[in-house]
Structure formats: structure tokens, C-alpha cells
């Protein structure tokens, strides 16, 4: 099926109109007319080959919501007209212990990314949500509630699950003091979820202008990390720090804010490796950990939780024709807090 899209042809060229071929739905496939697609910072990293693994031409986008337009003969969970979502991956080996445990994001053979990857045949490139339709196996397709505005649901498929998953894994809730480091696409969802789960939430930020927003989103406290006296006062305060920052920053300085046995959880991806002195870990028996999105089962759980508790991302809706400008704004942090593409703007041109 000929499908309209926007693609990058190289690391240095702007995204531009592109035509791709989607497969006809197989027996277990769901075909989705894409309505909205979130703009993730990882889209920018991969378009510009900053992770040195880019496949061109590249159609980014892994925060996808839309409506089912066709289903395969053996599909049981979806019907034409249903709302559906696609997150960061569209397949996995299905056989390893992690896939069988429902944590396909940690597939031992490697998950198949929604874009900038190859299908399980090893040669067919995957193309993402900056396009008018997508076809995915129903096992990797998510149910979306009609209760919430779809443009606010789209970023839940990456920014939402990236913060939801570690909070659930470490069973964060009432009685815990949690700091969220960085108020951006990930951070604003971290604040919303941690507060909703009953934790006492502090926003750690370098920007005093973000205090009002942090508290509007659910933070109980705000701390300016550029103030040495504040950093000194907060030593030994937190059970967990959810680190959403993708820019270079001094991780050991923040680890000093943890209580004994505290955990610093990295979900952001800075461009350079961090230097972690051993004493940053030894001195107070703290842990440095990471977390990567969530499996299909957990992502569905998150979407259901959001529908029940009226949680969505704070978004700015844009036309696909403005994507290159949006990337530049994203680099400067000029978005509150996620750009989302209205794919109608692609169909109409």
C-alpha cells in the first residue's frame, strides 16, 4: 500500500515528504490509520545519527495513536473502528525468557524498533509514525480508550511508559520521597505518575521559571539545583531519583541526595558516558540503575491506568510541515512538554 510519510534521507538533510510501501495485513495484523504521532527526543537523535546506528531513509515516530481500518482473519483483539496505539517496538523474538515474561523491551535477541530497525527477516526496514498508516501484528498493538484526547495519549506510548515502568518496578508509592530530575517530555510524566501513585514528589531543576508548572503537574516541592545551599540541604533526602535528563550532568552530585539504599534511576540518554566514582556508590550503599520503556502488557496497564485517572501528556499539536522547526525548538527546550503531529496535515497535502 502506497503510504504518505515524512523522512530523513541523511543525517544532515531536513525531513521531507516521502512515499513508502506498507504491507497488506496478514492473518494476525492490524492496519491503523494514524491520527496523531508524538515527537520524541530520540527521533532527533536517530534522524541525526547521534547514536551511530541510523538507517536511511528514516521515517521516525513511535508514539502512535489511530483508528483500526482493517484486521487479519485471525485477529481476535481488535475490530475495524477501534482506537489503537503503537509504541517503541513492533516485534521481538517471542521465544526468549524475557519475551515470555512479558518484558519484550529486553528481548535477548533484540526487539524490533517501530522505526530505524529491520523486521525479523533482517532486511526489511521499519518505518514509523510520521506517516498516514501502519500495519502491526496484534500482539504488539495496544488498546486506546476513547475517554481521553488522543493527542495527549500519543506521548504515553514512549514518554509515559518510560517513566511509569521504573516507578512500578521499584514499587514507588505512599511513604516514598521521590525526586524527578528535569522537567521535560519525560520529567513532566514522571511527576504526574509519582504523585498519582502517592509518593512525595520534589522537582529538581536548573530553571526557577519551572516551579509553578512543576507544582501544577503534581510536585509537592521544587528545588533549584544550581543553588549550592539547596543541594547541601537535600543530602540524604530521597528514596529514589528519577533522572530524565538527556543533557550532560553531574550524576554523582545528585546521588548524594539519596538516603541509604536509595536508587538513582536513569531514563534519559545523555550524549556522553558518565563518570561514576566508586565512592558515590559505596559511601551510602546507593544504586545506579536504568530502565527502558515497558513491555506490551505493562504498556497496556499504563494506558488503562491513565484512562481511569484522567492522565495525559501536556502537548503542543503541530502540522507535519513544521517538523524541522519543531526539532530546533526541541533542542532549545521550547516545548511544553511534547510536540504531537496531527497526521491529518499529511493526508491533506
VOFI-209463 format. One record per residue (C-alpha): residue number from 1; x negated, y negated, z negated; residue in one letter. Coordinates in nm, 4 decimals, decimal comma. Layout:
N
PT   i       xx       yy       zz aa
PT NUM        X        Y        Z  A
...
This chain:
349
PT   i       xx       yy       zz aa
PT   1   0,0000   0,0000   0,0000  X
PT   2  -0,1441  -0,3338   0,1026  X
PT   3  -0,1648  -0,5499  -0,2099  X
PT   4  -0,2466  -0,9182  -0,2592  X
PT   5  -0,5193  -0,9989  -0,5079  X
PT   6  -0,7987  -1,2377  -0,6083  X
PT   7  -1,1518  -1,1022  -0,6076  X
PT   8  -1,5157  -1,1941  -0,6602  X
PT   9  -1,7418  -1,0905  -0,3728  X
PT  10  -2,0639  -1,1515  -0,5678  X
PT  11  -2,1903  -1,2849  -0,8987  X
PT  12  -2,2277  -1,6365  -0,7592  X
PT  13  -1,9131  -1,6791  -0,5494  X
PT  14  -1,5813  -1,8101  -0,6835  X
PT  15  -1,2795  -1,5810  -0,6911  X
PT  16  -1,0770  -1,5997  -0,3706  X
PT  17  -0,7788  -1,4289  -0,2023  X
PT  18  -0,8372  -1,0606  -0,1263  X
PT  19  -0,6379  -0,7699   0,0099  X
PT  20  -0,6681  -0,4208  -0,1388  X
PT  21  -0,5033  -0,0846  -0,0907  X
PT  22  -0,3144   0,0771  -0,3794  X
PT  23  -0,2394   0,4480  -0,3596  X
PT  24   0,1154   0,5705  -0,3226  X
PT  25   0,2386   0,7001  -0,6613  X
PT  26   0,1572   1,0661  -0,7195  X
PT  27   0,3752   1,3064  -0,9226  X
PT  28   0,2589   1,1629  -1,2578  X
PT  29   0,2076   0,7988  -1,1535  X
PT  30   0,3910   0,4790  -1,2383  X
PT  31   0,3918   0,1880  -0,9938  X
PT  32   0,4160  -0,1526  -1,1612  X
PT  33   0,4954  -0,4912  -1,0123  X
PT  34   0,2607  -0,7149  -1,2139  X
PT  35   0,4259  -1,0196  -1,3682  X
PT  36   0,1501  -1,1564  -1,5941  X
PT  37  -0,2182  -1,0864  -1,6468  X
PT  38  -0,4302  -1,2284  -1,9270  X
PT  39  -0,7743  -1,3770  -1,8656  X
PT  40  -1,0276  -1,2113  -2,0951  X
PT  41  -1,3787  -1,3434  -2,1586  X
PT  42  -1,5064  -1,0059  -2,0384  X
PT  43  -1,3553  -1,0874  -1,6974  X
PT  44  -1,6004  -1,3758  -1,6762  X
PT  45  -1,8932  -1,1645  -1,7995  X
PT  46  -1,8285  -0,8981  -1,5377  X
PT  47  -1,7470  -1,1312  -1,2484  X
PT  48  -2,0840  -1,2994  -1,3047  X
PT  49  -2,2663  -0,9679  -1,3605  X
PT  50  -2,3788  -1,0734  -1,7071  X
PT  51  -2,3618  -0,7102  -1,8224  X
PT  52  -2,5557  -0,5993  -1,5113  X
PT  53  -2,3036  -0,3334  -1,4104  X
PT  54  -2,0788  -0,5183  -1,1676  X
PT  55  -1,9188  -0,3544  -0,8639  X
PT  56  -1,8151  -0,5862  -0,5789  X
PT  57  -1,5698  -0,6796  -0,4508  X
PT  58  -1,4216  -0,7068  -0,8006  X
PT  59  -1,0576  -0,7710  -0,8900  X
PT  60  -1,0604  -0,8454  -1,2653  X
PT  61  -0,7782  -0,8207  -1,5170  X
PT  62  -0,6974  -0,5694  -1,7921  X
PT  63  -0,4196  -0,7440  -1,9842  X
PT  64  -0,1336  -0,6471  -1,7564  X
PT  65   0,2430  -0,6551  -1,8036  X
PT  66   0,5020  -0,5944  -1,5383  X
PT  67   0,8069  -0,4015  -1,4268  X
PT  68   0,8194  -0,0433  -1,3017  X
PT  69   0,9201  -0,0250  -0,9346  X
PT  70   0,8566   0,3423  -0,8579  X
PT  71   0,7777   0,6605  -1,0518  X
PT  72   0,6434   1,0005  -0,9508  X
PT  73   0,8617   1,3107  -0,9518  X
PT  74   0,7156   1,4446  -1,2776  X
PT  75   0,7154   1,1169  -1,4749  X
PT  76   0,9232   1,1500  -1,7925  X
PT  77   0,8465   0,8400  -1,9978  X
PT  78   0,9285   0,5613  -1,7524  X
PT  79   1,2093   0,4692  -1,5164  X
PT  80   1,2444   0,2077  -1,2461  X
PT  81   1,3224  -0,1270  -1,4086  X
PT  82   1,1338  -0,0583  -1,7335  X
PT  83   0,8781  -0,3064  -1,8621  X
PT  84   0,5278  -0,1610  -1,8835  X
PT  85   0,1732  -0,2572  -1,9715  X
PT  86  -0,1786  -0,1557  -1,8709  X
PT  87  -0,4763  -0,2244  -2,0931  X
PT  88  -0,8511  -0,1882  -2,0569  X
PT  89  -0,8648   0,1646  -1,9134  X
PT  90  -0,6590   0,3741  -1,6747  X
PT  91  -0,8036   0,7210  -1,7252  X
PT  92  -1,0523   0,9323  -1,9208  X
PT  93  -1,1790   1,2892  -1,9079  X
PT  94  -0,8787   1,4086  -2,1155  X
PT  95  -1,0746   1,7099  -2,2401  X
PT  96  -1,3405   1,5888  -2,4851  X
PT  97  -1,2807   1,5816  -2,8605  X
PT  98  -1,2227   1,2057  -2,8598  X
PT  99  -0,9654   1,2158  -2,5811  X
PT 100  -0,7840   1,4998  -2,7561  X
PT 101  -0,7917   1,2969  -3,0800  X
PT 102  -0,6223   1,0010  -2,9097  X
PT 103  -0,9271   0,7748  -2,9093  X
PT 104  -0,9774   0,7776  -2,5338  X
PT 105  -1,1649   0,4462  -2,5539  X
PT 106  -1,4551   0,6535  -2,6898  X
PT 107  -1,4278   0,9256  -2,4233  X
PT 108  -1,7552   1,1188  -2,4334  X
PT 109  -1,7713   1,1193  -2,0542  X
PT 110  -1,6756   0,7511  -2,0357  X
PT 111  -1,3308   0,6012  -1,9952  X
PT 112  -1,2253   0,4716  -1,6531  X
PT 113  -1,2013   0,0938  -1,6755  X
PT 114  -0,8986  -0,0789  -1,5272  X
PT 115  -1,1420  -0,2665  -1,3047  X
PT 116  -1,5154  -0,2691  -1,2303  X
PT 117  -1,5261   0,1090  -1,2538  X
PT 118  -1,4774   0,4195  -1,0435  X
PT 119  -1,1903   0,6628  -1,0595  X
PT 120  -1,2679   1,0128  -1,1877  X
PT 121  -1,3764   1,1079  -0,8349  X
PT 122  -1,6798   0,8852  -0,8885  X
PT 123  -1,6373   0,6923  -0,5646  X
PT 124  -1,3012   0,5107  -0,5568  X
PT 125  -1,3329   0,1655  -0,7201  X
PT 126  -1,0688   0,0471  -0,9651  X
PT 127  -0,9101  -0,2939  -0,9170  X
PT 128  -0,7408  -0,4847  -1,1971  X
PT 129  -0,4504  -0,7114  -1,2715  X
PT 130  -0,5330  -1,0214  -1,0684  X
PT 131  -0,3077  -0,8535  -0,8115  X
PT 132   0,0587  -0,8043  -0,7344  X
PT 133   0,0897  -0,4328  -0,8185  X
PT 134  -0,0920  -0,1429  -0,9797  X
PT 135  -0,0443   0,2349  -0,9869  X
PT 136  -0,1471   0,4262  -1,3016  X
PT 137  -0,0880   0,7719  -1,4496  X
PT 138   0,1944   0,7520  -1,7032  X
PT 139  -0,0355   0,8891  -1,9771  X
PT 140  -0,2279   0,5589  -1,9592  X
PT 141   0,0767   0,3352  -1,9224  X
PT 142   0,2357   0,1570  -2,2183  X
PT 143   0,5954   0,0715  -2,3001  X
PT 144   0,6643  -0,3005  -2,3456  X
PT 145   0,9583  -0,4322  -2,5453  X
PT 146   1,1901  -0,6893  -2,3859  X
PT 147   1,2146  -0,8668  -2,7245  X
PT 148   0,9037  -1,0798  -2,6714  X
PT 149   0,7957  -1,3281  -2,3992  X
PT 150   0,5900  -1,1269  -2,1541  X
PT 151   0,3256  -1,3950  -2,1030  X
PT 152   0,2492  -1,3745  -2,4766  X
PT 153   0,2437  -0,9937  -2,4688  X
PT 154  -0,0170  -0,9630  -2,1907  X
PT 155  -0,3234  -1,0530  -2,4054  X
PT 156  -0,2164  -0,7994  -2,6673  X
PT 157  -0,3455  -0,5330  -2,4262  X
PT 158  -0,7044  -0,6412  -2,4978  X
PT 159  -0,7373  -0,9259  -2,7491  X
PT 160  -0,4560  -0,7794  -2,9567  X
PT 161  -0,5722  -0,4181  -2,9741  X
PT 162  -0,9385  -0,5209  -3,0131  X
PT 163  -0,8532  -0,6837  -3,3459  X
PT 164  -0,5667  -0,4552  -3,4512  X
PT 165  -0,7706  -0,1357  -3,4218  X
PT 166  -1,0514  -0,2165  -3,6703  X
PT 167  -0,8080  -0,3669  -3,9199  X
PT 168  -0,6121  -0,0422  -3,9131  X
PT 169  -0,9213   0,1802  -3,9088  X
PT 170  -1,0538   0,0232  -4,2298  X
PT 171  -0,7003   0,0178  -4,3753  X
PT 172  -0,7142  -0,3548  -4,4412  X
PT 173  -0,4164  -0,4921  -4,6306  X
PT 174  -0,2977  -0,6218  -4,9688  X
PT 175  -0,5802  -0,6742  -5,2166  X
PT 176  -0,8463  -0,7294  -4,9497  X
PT 177  -1,0252  -1,0563  -4,8811  X
PT 178  -1,0919  -1,0813  -4,5093  X
PT 179  -1,2860  -1,3443  -4,3178  X
PT 180  -1,2277  -1,3909  -3,9454  X
PT 181  -1,5328  -1,5406  -3,7775  X
PT 182  -1,4456  -1,7535  -3,4763  X
PT 183  -1,1090  -1,8892  -3,3660  X
PT 184  -1,0645  -1,7989  -3,0007  X
PT 185  -0,8774  -1,5375  -2,7989  X
PT 186  -0,9830  -1,2584  -3,0340  X
PT 187  -1,0020  -1,4613  -3,3540  X
PT 188  -0,6519  -1,6023  -3,3386  X
PT 189  -0,5122  -1,2496  -3,3081  X
PT 190  -0,7353  -1,1310  -3,5931  X
PT 191  -0,5894  -1,3985  -3,8184  X
PT 192  -0,2325  -1,3104  -3,7203  X
PT 193  -0,2762  -0,9377  -3,7799  X
PT 194  -0,4802  -0,9605  -4,1015  X
PT 195  -0,2277  -1,1991  -4,2542  X
PT 196   0,0641  -0,9847  -4,1381  X
PT 197  -0,0975  -0,6790  -4,2998  X
PT 198  -0,1053  -0,8596  -4,6342  X
PT 199  -0,4745  -0,9475  -4,6654  X
PT 200  -0,6035  -1,2793  -4,7992  X
PT 201  -0,7482  -1,4405  -4,4860  X
PT 202  -1,0219  -1,7020  -4,4536  X
PT 203  -1,1131  -1,8545  -4,1181  X
PT 204  -1,4872  -1,9117  -4,0754  X
PT 205  -1,5530  -2,1732  -3,8081  X
PT 206  -1,8044  -2,4317  -3,6921  X
PT 207  -1,5225  -2,6664  -3,5848  X
PT 208  -1,3410  -2,8704  -3,8525  X
PT 209  -1,0742  -2,9543  -3,5925  X
PT 210  -0,9572  -2,5910  -3,6009  X
PT 211  -0,8465  -2,5913  -3,9649  X
PT 212  -0,4856  -2,6903  -3,9004  X
PT 213  -0,4470  -2,4282  -3,6279  X
PT 214  -0,6075  -2,1570  -3,8398  X
PT 215  -0,3588  -2,2167  -4,1179  X
PT 216  -0,0686  -2,2360  -3,8722  X
PT 217  -0,1705  -1,8926  -3,7446  X
PT 218  -0,1675  -1,7475  -4,0951  X
PT 219  -0,5080  -1,8137  -4,2544  X
PT 220  -0,4885  -1,8894  -4,6259  X
PT 221  -0,8264  -2,0655  -4,6342  X
PT 222  -1,0651  -2,2413  -4,3970  X
PT 223  -1,4433  -2,2616  -4,4364  X
PT 224  -1,6801  -2,4757  -4,2311  X
PT 225  -1,9846  -2,2572  -4,1710  X
PT 226  -2,2118  -2,5482  -4,0748  X
PT 227  -2,1960  -2,6689  -4,4373  X
PT 228  -2,4770  -2,5021  -4,6393  X
PT 229  -2,2949  -2,5615  -4,9678  X
PT 230  -1,9863  -2,3818  -4,8375  X
PT 231  -2,1939  -2,0854  -4,7214  X
PT 232  -2,3648  -2,0690  -5,0603  X
PT 233  -2,0341  -2,0833  -5,2464  X
PT 234  -1,8890  -1,7995  -5,0365  X
PT 235  -2,1669  -1,5489  -5,1050  X
PT 236  -2,0305  -1,2151  -5,2201  X
PT 237  -1,6698  -1,3144  -5,1458  X
PT 238  -1,5308  -1,0892  -4,8726  X
PT 239  -1,4460  -0,7215  -4,8412  X
PT 240  -1,4535  -0,7477  -4,4623  X
PT 241  -1,5678  -0,9921  -4,1966  X
PT 242  -1,4093  -0,9559  -3,8525  X
PT 243  -1,6695  -1,1092  -3,6209  X
PT 244  -1,5085  -1,2169  -3,2931  X
PT 245  -1,7880  -1,4469  -3,1728  X
PT 246  -1,9385  -1,3828  -2,8286  X
PT 247  -2,1998  -1,6594  -2,8522  X
PT 248  -2,5379  -1,6166  -3,0237  X
PT 249  -2,5047  -1,6487  -3,4033  X
PT 250  -2,6865  -1,5527  -3,7218  X
PT 251  -2,5160  -1,2290  -3,8273  X
PT 252  -2,7338  -1,1716  -4,1394  X
PT 253  -2,6310  -1,5146  -4,2721  X
PT 254  -2,2683  -1,4030  -4,2642  X
PT 255  -2,3410  -1,0604  -4,4077  X
PT 256  -2,4494  -1,2382  -4,7262  X
PT 257  -2,0864  -1,3409  -4,7687  X
PT 258  -1,9819  -0,9767  -4,8187  X
PT 259  -1,9138  -0,8096  -5,1505  X
PT 260  -2,0993  -0,4918  -5,2443  X
PT 261  -1,9912  -0,2201  -4,9955  X
PT 262  -1,8437  -0,4847  -4,7661  X
PT 263  -1,8232  -0,4322  -4,3902  X
PT 264  -1,9146  -0,6756  -4,1131  X
PT 265  -1,7170  -0,5636  -3,8056  X
PT 266  -1,8354  -0,6840  -3,4643  X
PT 267  -1,5785  -0,7071  -3,1862  X
PT 268  -1,7322  -0,9978  -2,9946  X
PT 269  -2,0148  -0,9362  -2,7465  X
PT 270  -2,2996  -1,1926  -2,7715  X
PT 271  -2,5336  -1,2062  -2,4703  X
PT 272  -2,8483  -1,1114  -2,6630  X
PT 273  -2,9197  -0,8365  -2,9182  X
PT 274  -2,9021  -0,9421  -3,2827  X
PT 275  -3,1949  -0,9127  -3,5225  X
PT 276  -3,0809  -0,7488  -3,8470  X
PT 277  -3,3437  -0,7332  -4,1238  X
PT 278  -3,3160  -0,4134  -4,3269  X
PT 279  -3,2656  -0,6074  -4,6493  X
PT 280  -2,9460  -0,7557  -4,5007  X
PT 281  -2,8034  -0,4050  -4,5350  X
PT 282  -2,9915  -0,2753  -4,8381  X
PT 283  -2,9505  -0,5626  -5,0791  X
PT 284  -2,5794  -0,5136  -5,1380  X
PT 285  -2,5097  -0,1809  -4,9653  X
PT 286  -2,3148  -0,3527  -4,6909  X
PT 287  -2,2386  -0,2069  -4,3479  X
PT 288  -2,2617  -0,3495  -3,9990  X
PT 289  -2,0072  -0,1859  -3,7702  X
PT 290  -1,8468  -0,2271  -3,4315  X
PT 291  -1,5100  -0,1459  -3,2782  X
PT 292  -1,3902  -0,1197  -2,9180  X
PT 293  -1,0234  -0,1682  -2,8229  X
PT 294  -0,7959   0,1268  -2,9114  X
PT 295  -0,6596   0,4477  -2,7679  X
PT 296  -0,3275   0,4740  -2,5873  X
PT 297  -0,1422   0,5964  -2,8976  X
PT 298  -0,2780   0,3156  -3,1159  X
PT 299  -0,2175   0,0521  -2,8486  X
PT 300   0,1462   0,1618  -2,8259  X
PT 301   0,1680   0,1455  -3,2053  X
PT 302   0,0341  -0,2107  -3,1903  X
PT 303   0,2842  -0,3165  -2,9234  X
PT 304   0,5695  -0,1692  -3,1280  X
PT 305   0,4420  -0,3455  -3,4419  X
PT 306   0,4267  -0,6771  -3,2564  X
PT 307   0,7817  -0,6349  -3,1252  X
PT 308   0,9059  -0,5579  -3,4787  X
PT 309   0,7207  -0,8514  -3,6381  X
PT 310   0,7504  -1,1086  -3,3574  X
PT 311   0,3753  -1,1326  -3,2929  X
PT 312   0,2374  -1,2528  -2,9590  X
PT 313  -0,0720  -1,4333  -2,8366  X
PT 314  -0,0809  -1,8107  -2,8080  X
PT 315  -0,1216  -1,8674  -2,4344  X
PT 316  -0,1568  -2,1222  -2,1569  X
PT 317   0,0056  -1,9981  -1,8352  X
PT 318  -0,1789  -2,0786  -1,5123  X
PT 319  -0,1432  -2,0123  -1,1404  X
PT 320  -0,3881  -1,7687  -0,9808  X
PT 321  -0,5182  -2,0541  -0,7640  X
PT 322  -0,6550  -2,2202  -1,0813  X
PT 323  -0,8570  -1,9200  -1,1996  X
PT 324  -1,2023  -2,0614  -1,1227  X
PT 325  -1,1258  -2,3799  -1,3124  X
PT 326  -0,9906  -2,1690  -1,5980  X
PT 327  -1,3208  -1,9796  -1,6160  X
PT 328  -1,5088  -2,3066  -1,6617  X
PT 329  -1,2698  -2,4121  -1,9373  X
PT 330  -1,3083  -2,0719  -2,0984  X
PT 331  -1,6844  -2,1220  -2,1145  X
PT 332  -1,6277  -2,4504  -2,2964  X
PT 333  -1,3675  -2,3092  -2,5342  X
PT 334  -1,0995  -2,5310  -2,3836  X
PT 335  -0,8063  -2,2936  -2,4199  X
PT 336  -0,5586  -2,2201  -2,6987  X
PT 337  -0,6052  -1,9333  -2,7063  X
PT 338  -0,5672  -1,7236  -2,3923  X
PT 339  -0,5141  -1,8124  -2,0294  X
PT 340  -0,2483  -1,5938  -1,8679  X
PT 341  -0,1921  -1,5790  -1,4916  X
PT 342   0,1634  -1,5972  -1,3625  X
PT 343   0,1345  -1,3459  -1,0797  X
PT 344   0,4376  -1,4998  -0,9074  X
PT 345   0,1893  -1,7653  -0,7890  X
PT 346   0,0021  -1,4913  -0,5997  X
PT 347   0,3116  -1,3359  -0,4411  X
PT 348   0,4342  -1,6749  -0,3204  X
PT 349   0,1182  -1,7524  -0,1226  X
